[in-house]
Every structure is written in C-alpha cells, then in structure tokens.
Amino acid sequence: MTVYRLPAADLKGEGMTSQRARDRLAANLKEGGIQDPRVIDVIRNTPRHHFIDQALHSRAYENTALPIGHGQTISQPWVVARMTEALIEFGLPQKVLEIGTGSGYQAAVLAALVPQVFTVERIEELLRQARRRFRQLGLTNLRSRYDDGKLGWPDEAPFDAIILTAAGDTIPSRILDQLSPTGVLVAPVGSPSRQTLIRMRGDGQGDFTQEELGAVSFVPLLGGIG
C-alpha cells in the first residue's frame, strides 16, 4: 500500500519502536473506531518515532500527542488516522494540500495513500527537520513550502482535498477558495477551549455541506511566518 520505502534499518525500530509496537498501535486504532484498512495499514508501517525527538522514542507508538518544539505537537495517531480516513472516505484524492507540516508525520501518512501531497509550514526550523525526514523516507510525491499557511498554495490550486492541522475560529476564505468544487476539506475549528473536527464537501455547484466529526484539541492556526 505505501509508496515509500524504509531506507535504513534504524527507521524500522526495535524495542518500544519495533514493528510489534506499531502493530499494537494499529490494533488500538481499530478498537477505537478507525475502520478504513488502508489507513490502519499506513499507520502500522509509518515510523512515527522518526518524527519526534529521540528522548521520546519510547512513547512514539502511544496514542498520545507529543511535543516537537516551538510550541507545536505531533498529533495523537488516532486523530491522524481519523482525519485521514475522513479525507479519503469518498474516494482517494489525487492532489492534497496540508496546512501545517509540523513534524511531517501527517504528510507522510497522506503521501503513502495519494499521488500528490503539498504541505505548508510557517516555522522554518520545523519545515527543515520535516524535509530531512521526507528525504530519508524517499517521499518523492510530496512537496513542501515555507510560508504563511493561511495563504494556502494558490499556485498549485485547485486541490481535491485540503487538511488543516491547526484550529482557527473559521476556515480562512483563501484556503477554501483553493478547494475544487467537488473537493473535501477536513479541519479543526473553534477556540482553544472547545474545538470540533469538521468535514466540508463541495457539491460541484459552488455550495459546501458541513458535518461535525467530534471534539478535538489542536494548536491555534496562526498567520505569518516565524
């Protein structure tokens, strides 16, 4: 299923980062309600410990968010799986935009499923680290950009799907404008104290339906670069 390869033995992990640990995580996701076998398989085969500091490797396959520096986190695997599942439920998109690269983990999961992934990050050091990980994983179908995520990536629009990994009070109009008329957008929306994961689907006529997928907790969606 995955389109990338693990180029080095150290990415395969051992002990708390071994394949057995990933298998346990995959089983926990399934028990937690994740139904798409494609998503579960990708989570099982993606080396999450590769996306966090070595000091946290023993917790890499726990179902919990972990710090990655600069006030940011790598989302818990269940949330990554749920957002990915929601994005591809009605068919695999050909071209996906991610707002908020962070550690690069969500982008790597997406790149294992869809032909083209474009990801934007506003914190230069995080993007530098993520790019190094992408190269080590051999992700040739993924492009990244250092920019204000609220601007999206207009030069590559329209996108069949858009995913936001930070929460704002609303979806920025400039991002929504880059979604194809029949596209799907998945994002957390709300205040720091109360956020909801939503999915928007275009009907092809310029209108979008919106549904709530449950409560979540994400870092705030900020503008500018840093």
GUMARNU-565998 format. One record per residue (C-alpha): residue in one letter; x, y, z. Coordinates in steps of 0.001 Angstrom, whole numbers, plus 500000, padded with zeros to 6 digits. Example, Ala and Ser with C-alpha at 12.3 -4.5 7.8 and 13.67 -1.06 7.14 Angstrom:
@residuo = A, xx = 512300, yy = 495500, zz = 507800 $
@residuo = S, xx = 513670, yy = 498940, zz = 507140 $
END
This chain:
@residuo = M, xx = 500000, yy = 500000, zz = 500000 $
@residuo = T, xx = 502667, yy = 502524, zz = 500963 $
@residuo = V, xx = 504517, yy = 504265, zz = 498160 $
@residuo = Y, xx = 507660, yy = 504983, zz = 500167 $
@residuo = R, xx = 510338, yy = 502623, zz = 501402 $
@residuo = L, xx = 512244, yy = 502487, zz = 504685 $
@residuo = P, xx = 515810, yy = 503178, zz = 503525 $
@residuo = A, xx = 517681, yy = 502304, zz = 506688 $
@residuo = A, xx = 517410, yy = 499706, zz = 509445 $
@residuo = D, xx = 517283, yy = 502329, zz = 512191 $
@residuo = L, xx = 513936, yy = 503546, zz = 510850 $
@residuo = K, xx = 512453, yy = 500096, zz = 511384 $
@residuo = G, xx = 512983, yy = 500423, zz = 515113 $
@residuo = E, xx = 513454, yy = 497992, zz = 517954 $
@residuo = G, xx = 512033, yy = 497545, zz = 521443 $
@residuo = M, xx = 509463, yy = 500280, zz = 522074 $
@residuo = T, xx = 509785, yy = 501402, zz = 518438 $
@residuo = S, xx = 509638, yy = 497914, zz = 516887 $
@residuo = Q, xx = 507125, yy = 496594, zz = 514397 $
@residuo = R, xx = 505396, yy = 494858, zz = 517283 $
@residuo = A, xx = 504802, yy = 498237, zz = 518912 $
@residuo = R, xx = 503339, yy = 499559, zz = 515651 $
@residuo = D, xx = 501113, yy = 496505, zz = 515362 $
@residuo = R, xx = 499743, yy = 497168, zz = 518850 $
@residuo = L, xx = 499039, yy = 500774, zz = 517892 $
@residuo = A, xx = 497223, yy = 499654, zz = 514740 $
@residuo = A, xx = 495105, yy = 497252, zz = 516797 $
@residuo = N, xx = 494269, yy = 500026, zz = 519263 $
@residuo = L, xx = 493190, yy = 502316, zz = 516441 $
@residuo = K, xx = 490879, yy = 499644, zz = 515089 $
@residuo = E, xx = 489390, yy = 499095, zz = 518540 $
@residuo = G, xx = 488988, yy = 502872, zz = 518808 $
@residuo = G, xx = 486750, yy = 503032, zz = 515766 $
@residuo = I, xx = 489096, yy = 503553, zz = 512813 $
@residuo = Q, xx = 487571, yy = 501423, zz = 510068 $
@residuo = D, xx = 489499, yy = 502039, zz = 506851 $
@residuo = P, xx = 492049, yy = 499201, zz = 506477 $
@residuo = R, xx = 494181, yy = 501371, zz = 504176 $
@residuo = V, xx = 494646, yy = 503956, zz = 506923 $
@residuo = I, xx = 495364, yy = 501354, zz = 509593 $
@residuo = D, xx = 497944, yy = 499715, zz = 507318 $
@residuo = V, xx = 499724, yy = 503003, zz = 506635 $
@residuo = I, xx = 499827, yy = 503899, zz = 510342 $
@residuo = R, xx = 501227, yy = 500437, zz = 511038 $
@residuo = N, xx = 504018, yy = 500929, zz = 508504 $
@residuo = T, xx = 504942, yy = 504548, zz = 509202 $
@residuo = P, xx = 507875, yy = 505004, zz = 511627 $
@residuo = R, xx = 506357, yy = 507593, zz = 513976 $
@residuo = H, xx = 509493, yy = 507569, zz = 516152 $
@residuo = H, xx = 511314, yy = 509053, zz = 513161 $
@residuo = F, xx = 509204, yy = 512233, zz = 513547 $
@residuo = I, xx = 509963, yy = 513017, zz = 517200 $
@residuo = D, xx = 512990, yy = 513676, zz = 519368 $
@residuo = Q, xx = 514974, yy = 510593, zz = 520330 $
@residuo = A, xx = 514255, yy = 511213, zz = 524004 $
@residuo = L, xx = 510580, yy = 510495, zz = 523292 $
@residuo = H, xx = 511085, yy = 507373, zz = 521169 $
@residuo = S, xx = 509776, yy = 505101, zz = 523925 $
@residuo = R, xx = 506409, yy = 506893, zz = 523637 $
@residuo = A, xx = 506268, yy = 507045, zz = 519858 $
@residuo = Y, xx = 503565, yy = 504382, zz = 519491 $
@residuo = E, xx = 501394, yy = 505507, zz = 522351 $
@residuo = N, xx = 498113, yy = 507023, zz = 521265 $
@residuo = T, xx = 499003, yy = 510478, zz = 522517 $
@residuo = A, xx = 500154, yy = 513847, zz = 521220 $
@residuo = L, xx = 503820, yy = 514664, zz = 521861 $
@residuo = P, xx = 505828, yy = 517923, zz = 521808 $
@residuo = I, xx = 508025, yy = 518689, zz = 518798 $
@residuo = G, xx = 509302, yy = 522112, zz = 519877 $
@residuo = H, xx = 508312, yy = 525679, zz = 519015 $
@residuo = G, xx = 505060, yy = 525225, zz = 520944 $
@residuo = Q, xx = 503847, yy = 522598, zz = 518480 $
@residuo = T, xx = 502894, yy = 518940, zz = 518809 $
@residuo = I, xx = 502677, yy = 515797, zz = 516740 $
@residuo = S, xx = 499009, yy = 514778, zz = 516856 $
@residuo = Q, xx = 497955, yy = 511557, zz = 518511 $
@residuo = P, xx = 497822, yy = 508683, zz = 515997 $
@residuo = W, xx = 494056, yy = 508243, zz = 516397 $
@residuo = V, xx = 493454, yy = 511844, zz = 515318 $
@residuo = V, xx = 495810, yy = 511474, zz = 512335 $
@residuo = A, xx = 494013, yy = 508280, zz = 511354 $
@residuo = R, xx = 490537, yy = 509802, zz = 511785 $
@residuo = M, xx = 491367, yy = 512894, zz = 509735 $
@residuo = T, xx = 492955, yy = 510795, zz = 507004 $
@residuo = E, xx = 490004, yy = 508414, zz = 506965 $
@residuo = A, xx = 487563, yy = 511325, zz = 506706 $
@residuo = L, xx = 489559, yy = 512834, zz = 503852 $
@residuo = I, xx = 489555, yy = 509691, zz = 501687 $
@residuo = E, xx = 486192, yy = 508167, zz = 502644 $
@residuo = F, xx = 484519, yy = 509102, zz = 499364 $
@residuo = G, xx = 487482, yy = 508274, zz = 497144 $
@residuo = L, xx = 491216, yy = 508834, zz = 497046 $
@residuo = P, xx = 492016, yy = 512429, zz = 496060 $
@residuo = Q, xx = 494743, yy = 512957, zz = 493503 $
@residuo = K, xx = 496084, yy = 516185, zz = 494953 $
@residuo = V, xx = 496042, yy = 517144, zz = 498646 $
@residuo = L, xx = 497056, yy = 520346, zz = 500418 $
@residuo = E, xx = 498095, yy = 520208, zz = 504076 $
@residuo = I, xx = 498241, yy = 523391, zz = 506142 $
@residuo = G, xx = 500720, yy = 522934, zz = 508992 $
@residuo = T, xx = 503514, yy = 520479, zz = 508243 $
@residuo = G, xx = 504751, yy = 520309, zz = 511818 $
@residuo = S, xx = 506819, yy = 517161, zz = 512297 $
@residuo = G, xx = 505811, yy = 515890, zz = 508847 $
@residuo = Y, xx = 504009, yy = 512799, zz = 510183 $
@residuo = Q, xx = 500542, yy = 513592, zz = 508801 $
@residuo = A, xx = 502049, yy = 514496, zz = 505416 $
@residuo = A, xx = 503957, yy = 511203, zz = 505339 $
@residuo = V, xx = 500779, yy = 509254, zz = 506071 $
@residuo = L, xx = 498968, yy = 511077, zz = 503265 $
@residuo = A, xx = 501857, yy = 510582, zz = 500845 $
@residuo = A, xx = 501534, yy = 506830, zz = 501336 $
@residuo = L, xx = 497944, yy = 506983, zz = 500075 $
@residuo = V, xx = 497586, yy = 509702, zz = 497427 $
@residuo = P, xx = 499603, yy = 510647, zz = 494323 $
@residuo = Q, xx = 500454, yy = 514252, zz = 495274 $
@residuo = V, xx = 500789, yy = 515975, zz = 498640 $
@residuo = F, xx = 501581, yy = 519678, zz = 499079 $
@residuo = T, xx = 502318, yy = 520868, zz = 502623 $
@residuo = V, xx = 502890, yy = 524381, zz = 504004 $
@residuo = E, xx = 504650, yy = 525259, zz = 507274 $
@residuo = R, xx = 505177, yy = 528706, zz = 508845 $
@residuo = I, xx = 508002, yy = 527708, zz = 511237 $
@residuo = E, xx = 511210, yy = 527367, zz = 509242 $
@residuo = E, xx = 513080, yy = 525055, zz = 511627 $
@residuo = L, xx = 510186, yy = 522590, zz = 511777 $
@residuo = L, xx = 510000, yy = 522515, zz = 507997 $
@residuo = R, xx = 513747, yy = 521973, zz = 507715 $
@residuo = Q, xx = 513505, yy = 518952, zz = 510001 $
@residuo = A, xx = 510446, yy = 517613, zz = 508199 $
@residuo = R, xx = 512145, yy = 517899, zz = 504815 $
@residuo = R, xx = 515074, yy = 515875, zz = 506092 $
@residuo = R, xx = 512677, yy = 513155, zz = 507218 $
@residuo = F, xx = 510881, yy = 513170, zz = 503890 $
@residuo = R, xx = 514181, yy = 512657, zz = 502077 $
@residuo = Q, xx = 515176, yy = 509805, zz = 504372 $
@residuo = L, xx = 511839, yy = 508119, zz = 503752 $
@residuo = G, xx = 512119, yy = 508588, zz = 499996 $
@residuo = L, xx = 508859, yy = 510537, zz = 499689 $
@residuo = T, xx = 509092, yy = 511706, zz = 496094 $
@residuo = N, xx = 505406, yy = 512596, zz = 495758 $
@residuo = L, xx = 505489, yy = 515267, zz = 498462 $
@residuo = R, xx = 506316, yy = 518965, zz = 498054 $
@residuo = S, xx = 506746, yy = 521419, zz = 500925 $
@residuo = R, xx = 506760, yy = 525185, zz = 501245 $
@residuo = Y, xx = 507837, yy = 527681, zz = 503906 $
@residuo = D, xx = 505055, yy = 530250, zz = 504034 $
@residuo = D, xx = 502030, yy = 531589, zz = 505870 $
@residuo = G, xx = 499680, yy = 528624, zz = 505956 $
@residuo = K, xx = 496620, yy = 530869, zz = 505895 $
@residuo = L, xx = 497545, yy = 531724, zz = 502316 $
@residuo = G, xx = 497474, yy = 528097, zz = 501209 $
@residuo = W, xx = 499355, yy = 527299, zz = 497995 $
@residuo = P, xx = 497448, yy = 529225, zz = 495289 $
@residuo = D, xx = 499929, yy = 528436, zz = 492503 $
@residuo = E, xx = 499010, yy = 524747, zz = 492758 $
@residuo = A, xx = 495258, yy = 525137, zz = 493278 $
@residuo = P, xx = 492717, yy = 523682, zz = 492937 $
@residuo = F, xx = 493139, yy = 520766, zz = 495321 $
@residuo = D, xx = 490909, yy = 517702, zz = 495533 $
@residuo = A, xx = 491325, yy = 517716, zz = 499299 $
@residuo = I, xx = 492650, yy = 520060, zz = 501984 $
@residuo = I, xx = 493565, yy = 519210, zz = 505559 $
@residuo = L, xx = 494374, yy = 521684, zz = 508340 $
@residuo = T, xx = 496391, yy = 520585, zz = 511357 $
@residuo = A, xx = 495763, yy = 523703, zz = 513447 $
@residuo = A, xx = 492498, yy = 525251, zz = 514611 $
@residuo = G, xx = 491006, yy = 528635, zz = 513809 $
@residuo = D, xx = 487616, yy = 530138, zz = 514572 $
@residuo = T, xx = 486747, yy = 529699, zz = 510902 $
@residuo = I, xx = 488271, yy = 528270, zz = 507742 $
@residuo = P, xx = 490243, yy = 531059, zz = 506018 $
@residuo = S, xx = 488458, yy = 532006, zz = 502809 $
@residuo = R, xx = 491724, yy = 531981, zz = 500845 $
@residuo = I, xx = 492158, yy = 528317, zz = 501718 $
@residuo = L, xx = 488568, yy = 527364, zz = 500944 $
@residuo = D, xx = 488879, yy = 529117, zz = 497587 $
@residuo = Q, xx = 491657, yy = 526655, zz = 496676 $
@residuo = L, xx = 489414, yy = 523614, zz = 497127 $
@residuo = S, xx = 487986, yy = 522101, zz = 493959 $
@residuo = P, xx = 484174, yy = 522380, zz = 493506 $
@residuo = T, xx = 483774, yy = 518704, zz = 494423 $
@residuo = G, xx = 486609, yy = 518632, zz = 496969 $
@residuo = V, xx = 486775, yy = 517619, zz = 500619 $
@residuo = L, xx = 488217, yy = 519690, zz = 503467 $
@residuo = V, xx = 488902, yy = 518368, zz = 506973 $
@residuo = A, xx = 489893, yy = 520750, zz = 509762 $
@residuo = P, xx = 489575, yy = 521502, zz = 513470 $
@residuo = V, xx = 487530, yy = 524635, zz = 514123 $
@residuo = G, xx = 486914, yy = 526558, zz = 517326 $
@residuo = S, xx = 488530, yy = 528251, zz = 520297 $
@residuo = P, xx = 491419, yy = 526731, zz = 522302 $
@residuo = S, xx = 488905, yy = 525550, zz = 524911 $
@residuo = R, xx = 486412, yy = 523991, zz = 522512 $
@residuo = Q, xx = 487249, yy = 522631, zz = 519083 $
@residuo = T, xx = 485342, yy = 520411, zz = 516683 $
@residuo = L, xx = 486662, yy = 518426, zz = 513746 $
@residuo = I, xx = 484616, yy = 519291, zz = 510680 $
@residuo = R, xx = 484398, yy = 517992, zz = 507132 $
@residuo = M, xx = 483234, yy = 520120, zz = 504223 $
@residuo = R, xx = 482259, yy = 518617, zz = 500848 $
@residuo = G, xx = 481642, yy = 520506, zz = 497641 $
@residuo = D, xx = 478607, yy = 519669, zz = 495542 $
@residuo = G, xx = 480167, yy = 520840, zz = 492277 $
@residuo = Q, xx = 477825, yy = 523828, zz = 492078 $
@residuo = G, xx = 479656, yy = 526149, zz = 494436 $
@residuo = D, xx = 478000, yy = 525046, zz = 497681 $
@residuo = F, xx = 479512, yy = 523031, zz = 500539 $
@residuo = T, xx = 477899, yy = 520780, zz = 503092 $
@residuo = Q, xx = 479456, yy = 520633, zz = 506540 $
@residuo = E, xx = 479391, yy = 517901, zz = 509171 $
@residuo = E, xx = 480890, yy = 517591, zz = 512625 $
@residuo = L, xx = 483140, yy = 514602, zz = 513313 $
@residuo = G, xx = 483792, yy = 515029, zz = 517025 $
@residuo = A, xx = 485708, yy = 517018, zz = 519618 $
@residuo = V, xx = 489464, yy = 517532, zz = 519159 $
@residuo = S, xx = 492290, yy = 519651, zz = 520546 $
@residuo = F, xx = 494832, yy = 521344, zz = 518264 $
@residuo = V, xx = 497317, yy = 524183, zz = 518449 $
@residuo = P, xx = 495940, yy = 527502, zz = 517101 $
@residuo = L, xx = 496102, yy = 528390, zz = 513415 $
@residuo = L, xx = 498425, yy = 531381, zz = 513166 $
@residuo = G, xx = 499312, yy = 533657, zz = 510285 $
@residuo = G, xx = 502678, yy = 534961, zz = 509183 $
@residuo = I, xx = 505997, yy = 533115, zz = 509290 $
@residuo = G, xx = 508402, yy = 532558, zz = 512142 $
END
